[in-house]
Structures are given as structure tokens and as C-alpha cells.
């Protein structure tokens, strides 16, 4: 098998596994389910990943990296621009964002150090702290709490897009979310 064929096979496994994991959860998906979805045999899957857990860990790292890169690109921007970056990532891969947000606790320790330095709660708390410093949000609400609300909301949007195939206009929704957050947390 050539490297190109191996790469395509691995990509197909990752794509189908992500779809299944996001839809049903890692525990509810078997190697047999993944094999059936990809058309590969169980042994063929094990040539690429030592176990279902190794496959889930590889997917988590890949999806986490995509999400962090999207958010880091807008890290110094106002809340609306940052939210738009997050929503564009949800539009690109709702199952990837959903998988990450649903499995942060489970797979956090498996991430390489460079990704752990970019913890999602830390990124969102820094964003909120900047918004407070700019005077766009009240300072009497903990940035970590607002960050949690933001990621909870993004998780529900990813869930809606993934399961219900909702249309998502990242620019419009980001503007609405930013308005809700800033008006709700506007300085008194």
C-alpha cells in the first residue's frame, strides 16, 4: 500500500469515526461500527490506530488544534470577531467542535504540551478580561464564568448544526451573540 493510499485510508477512518463519536459518543461506538462506516475491516483499522481509544485521542488532538488555531487567529480582536471565528469553525466542522467540547475532560491529558498551553477556558477568560478592560463589559462578573457561558453556547450551536443541520451564518450569529453578551454584561 502506497503512502498516498495509506493517508487516504487514515483520513477516511478519521472522518467516519468523528461523525460517529460526535453523534453517539465514544463509548457507544465500536471498532466494528467504524469499520462498517468506512468499508474497512477491523484489522485494517488497527493498522492505522492501535485501538479505538488511540483513534479517539488522535481525533481529539486534531479537532482541538483546529479550534484553537481558529480562535488564536482572532485572539486580539473584539468579542464579535472572536465569536465569528469560533462560528466559522463550527460551520466548517460542527462535529469536530462538538467532539472537543463534549470530551475536554476525558482527553485533556492526552494533548501535547503546546496545545495544553492554549486551554480553551484560558483563551475565553482572556478575551472577556480584554472586553472588561475596554469597557465593553462589566467588571463584576468573573471572566472565567463568562467564558464558560460562551463555550456552553458554542457547544449548543455546534450540537444544533451537527444534529439538525441548521443553517449557520457565522457573521450574523456572531453579531447577535456579541450583542447579547455585551448588553447583558454592559457596564452600569
RAWOMO-V112348 format. One record per pair of residues at least 12 apart in sequence whose ideal C-beta (glycine too) atoms are under 10 Angstrom apart, sorted by the first residue. I is the first residue (numbers start at 1). GAP is how many residues later the second one is. D is the distance in whole Angstrom. If there is no record, write none. Layout:
BEGIN
{{I	GAP	D} {I	GAP	D}}
END
This chain:
BEGIN
{{1	43	10} {1	46	9} {6	41	8} {6	42	8} {7	41	10} {9	29	8} {9	30	10} {9	31	7} {9	35	7} {9	36	9} {9	38	8} {9	39	7} {10	35	10} {10	37	9} {10	38	5} {10	39	8} {10	45	10} {10	48	9} {11	37	10} {12	25	9} {12	26	5} {12	27	8} {12	28	8} {12	36	10} {13	21	7} {13	22	9} {13	24	9} {13	25	5} {13	27	7} {13	31	9} {13	32	6} {13	34	10} {13	35	6} {13	36	7} {13	42	7} {13	45	10} {13	46	10} {14	20	10} {14	24	10} {14	34	9} {14	35	9} {14	41	8} {14	44	7} {14	45	6} {14	48	7} {14	49	10} {15	22	9} {15	23	8} {15	44	10} {15	80	9} {16	13	10} {16	17	9} {16	18	6} {16	19	9} {16	20	9} {16	21	4} {16	22	5} {16	23	9} {16	24	9} {17	12	7} {17	14	9} {17	16	9} {17	17	5} {17	20	8} {17	21	8} {17	28	9} {17	32	9} {17	35	8} {17	38	6} {17	39	7} {17	41	9} {17	42	6} {17	82	10} {18	37	10} {18	38	9} {18	41	5} {18	42	10} {18	44	9} {18	45	7} {18	75	8} {18	77	5} {18	78	6} {18	80	9} {18	81	6} {19	15	10} {19	18	7} {19	76	6} {19	80	10} {19	143	9} {20	13	6} {20	14	6} {20	16	10} {20	17	6} {20	18	10} {20	75	9} {21	12	10} {21	13	9} {21	31	9} {21	34	9} {21	35	6} {21	38	7} {21	39	9} {21	42	10} {21	74	8} {21	77	9} {21	78	6} {21	81	9} {21	82	8} {22	37	9} {22	41	9} {22	71	9} {22	72	8} {22	73	4} {22	74	8} {22	75	9} {22	76	5} {22	77	5} {22	78	10} {22	80	8} {22	81	10} {22	136	9} {22	137	9} {22	140	6} {22	141	9} {23	72	7} {23	75	9} {23	76	10} {23	139	7} {23	140	7} {25	74	10} {25	77	8} {25	78	9} {26	26	7} {26	27	8} {26	29	9} {26	30	5} {26	31	10} {26	33	9} {26	34	9} {26	73	9} {26	76	9} {26	77	7} {26	80	8} {26	81	9} {27	25	10} {27	29	10} {27	79	10} {29	23	7} {29	26	10} {29	27	9} {30	12	9} {30	22	7} {31	12	10} {31	14	6} {31	15	8} {31	18	9} {31	20	8} {31	21	5} {31	24	8} {32	13	9} {32	20	10} {33	19	9} {34	15	9} {34	18	7} {34	21	7} {53	53	10} {53	54	9} {53	57	9} {54	56	9} {56	43	9} {56	47	8} {56	50	8} {56	51	7} {56	54	9} {57	46	10} {57	49	9} {57	50	6} {57	52	10} {57	53	5} {57	54	9} {58	49	10} {58	52	9} {59	36	10} {59	37	8} {59	40	7} {59	41	9} {59	44	9} {59	48	9} {60	36	10} {60	39	7} {60	40	7} {60	43	6} {60	44	9} {60	46	8} {60	47	4} {60	48	9} {60	50	7} {60	51	8} {60	55	10} {61	39	10} {61	46	8} {61	49	7} {61	50	6} {61	51	7} {61	54	7} {62	31	10} {62	34	8} {62	37	10} {62	38	10} {63	26	9} {63	30	7} {63	32	8} {63	33	4} {63	34	7} {63	35	9} {63	36	5} {63	37	5} {63	38	10} {63	40	9} {63	44	10} {64	32	9} {64	33	10} {64	35	9} {64	36	5} {64	37	10} {64	39	9} {64	40	8} {64	43	8} {64	44	9} {64	46	10} {64	47	6} {64	48	10} {64	51	6} {64	52	10} {64	54	9} {64	56	8} {65	31	10} {65	35	10} {65	46	9} {65	47	9} {65	49	9} {65	50	6} {65	53	9} {66	23	6} {66	26	8} {66	27	7} {66	30	6} {66	31	8} {66	34	9} {67	18	10} {67	19	8} {67	22	6} {67	23	9} {67	25	10} {67	26	9} {67	29	7} {67	30	6} {67	32	10} {67	33	6} {67	34	9} {67	51	10} {67	53	7} {67	56	10} {67	87	9} {67	91	10} {68	21	10} {68	32	9} {68	43	10} {68	46	10} {68	47	6} {68	49	10} {68	50	5} {68	51	9} {68	52	7} {68	55	7} {69	16	10} {69	20	9} {69	46	10} {69	49	9} {70	12	10} {70	14	10} {70	15	5} {70	16	7} {70	17	9} {70	18	7} {70	19	4} {70	20	9} {70	22	8} {70	23	10} {70	27	9} {71	12	10} {71	14	6} {71	15	6} {71	18	8} {71	47	8} {71	49	8} {71	52	6} {71	53	8} {71	56	8} {71	83	10} {72	13	9} {72	46	7} {72	51	7} {73	12	6} {73	15	10} {73	16	10} {74	12	8} {74	14	9} {74	53	9} {75	43	9} {75	48	7} {75	51	8} {75	52	7} {75	55	9} {76	50	10} {76	51	9} {76	54	8} {77	50	9} {77	53	9} {78	49	9} {78	52	8} {78	53	7} {78	56	8} {78	58	7} {78	100	8} {78	104	9} {79	48	7} {79	49	8} {79	51	8} {79	52	5} {79	55	9} {79	57	7} {79	58	8} {79	67	10} {79	71	9} {79	95	9} {79	98	8} {79	99	5} {79	100	10} {79	102	6} {79	103	7} {79	106	10} {80	56	10} {80	91	9} {80	94	5} {80	95	6} {80	96	9} {80	97	8} {80	98	4} {80	99	8} {80	101	9} {80	102	9} {81	90	10} {81	93	8} {81	97	9} {82	41	9} {82	42	9} {82	45	6} {82	46	10} {82	48	9} {82	49	9} {82	68	9} {82	92	8} {82	96	9} {83	44	9} {83	67	8} {83	70	9} {83	71	8} {83	74	10} {83	87	8} {83	88	10} {83	90	8} {83	91	4} {83	92	8} {83	93	9} {83	94	5} {83	95	6} {83	98	8} {84	85	10} {84	86	5} {84	87	6} {84	88	9} {84	89	8} {84	90	4} {84	91	8} {84	93	9} {84	94	9} {85	85	8} {85	89	8} {86	34	10} {86	37	10} {86	38	9} {86	64	8} {86	65	9} {86	67	10} {86	68	5} {86	71	9} {86	72	9} {86	84	8} {86	87	10} {86	88	8} {86	91	9} {87	67	8} {87	70	7} {87	71	9} {87	74	9} {87	81	6} {87	82	8} {87	83	4} {87	84	8} {87	85	9} {87	86	6} {87	87	5} {87	90	8} {88	80	9} {88	82	5} {88	83	9} {88	86	9} {89	65	9} {89	69	9} {89	81	9} {90	64	7} {90	65	9} {90	67	6} {90	68	5} {90	69	10} {90	70	9} {90	71	6} {90	72	9} {90	78	6} {90	80	8} {90	83	9} {91	66	10} {91	67	10} {91	70	7} {91	76	9} {91	77	5} {91	78	9} {91	79	6} {91	82	9} {92	76	10} {92	78	9} {93	65	9} {93	68	10} {93	69	9} {94	63	8} {94	64	5} {94	65	8} {94	66	8} {94	67	4} {94	68	4} {94	69	9} {94	70	10} {94	71	9} {94	72	9} {94	74	8} {95	63	8} {95	64	10} {95	66	9} {95	67	5} {95	68	10} {96	62	8} {96	66	9} {97	54	10} {97	57	7} {97	58	8} {97	60	8} {97	61	4} {97	62	9} {97	64	9} {97	65	8} {98	56	10} {98	57	7} {98	58	10} {98	59	9} {98	60	4} {98	61	6} {98	62	10} {98	63	8} {98	64	5} {98	65	9} {99	59	9} {99	63	9} {100	20	8} {100	51	10} {100	55	9} {100	58	9} {101	19	8} {101	50	6} {101	51	8} {101	53	7} {101	54	4} {101	55	9} {101	57	7} {101	58	9} {102	53	7} {102	56	9} {102	57	9} {104	15	9} {104	16	7} {104	17	9} {104	47	9} {104	51	10} {108	12	10} {120	27	8} {120	28	10} {120	30	10} {120	31	6} {120	34	10} {121	22	10} {121	23	6} {121	26	6} {121	27	7} {121	29	10} {121	30	7} {122	21	10} {122	22	9} {122	25	8} {123	24	8} {123	27	10} {123	28	10} {124	19	8} {124	20	8} {124	22	8} {124	23	3} {124	24	8} {124	25	9} {124	26	5} {124	27	6} {124	30	9} {125	17	8} {125	18	4} {125	19	5} {125	20	9} {125	21	8} {125	22	5} {125	23	9} {125	25	10} {126	17	8} {126	21	8} {127	16	8} {127	19	9} {127	20	7} {127	23	8} {128	13	8} {128	14	9} {128	15	4} {128	16	8} {128	17	9} {128	18	4} {128	19	6} {128	20	10} {128	21	9} {128	22	8} {128	53	9} {128	57	8} {129	13	10} {129	14	5} {129	15	10} {129	17	9} {129	18	9} {130	13	9} {131	12	9} {131	15	8} {131	47	9} {131	50	8} {131	51	7} {131	54	8} {132	14	9} {132	53	8} {132	55	9} {135	51	9} {135	52	6} {136	42	9} {136	45	9} {136	46	5} {136	49	8} {136	50	8} {136	51	8} {137	44	7} {137	45	6} {137	46	10} {137	47	9} {137	48	4} {137	49	7} {137	50	7} {138	44	10} {138	46	9} {138	47	5} {138	48	7} {138	49	5} {138	50	7} {139	46	9} {139	48	8} {140	45	9} {140	47	9} {140	48	9} {141	43	9} {141	44	6} {146	35	7} {146	38	9} {146	39	7} {149	32	8} {149	35	9} {149	36	10} {150	27	8} {150	31	7} {153	24	7} {153	27	9} {153	28	9} {154	23	9} {157	13	10} {157	16	7} {157	20	9}}
END
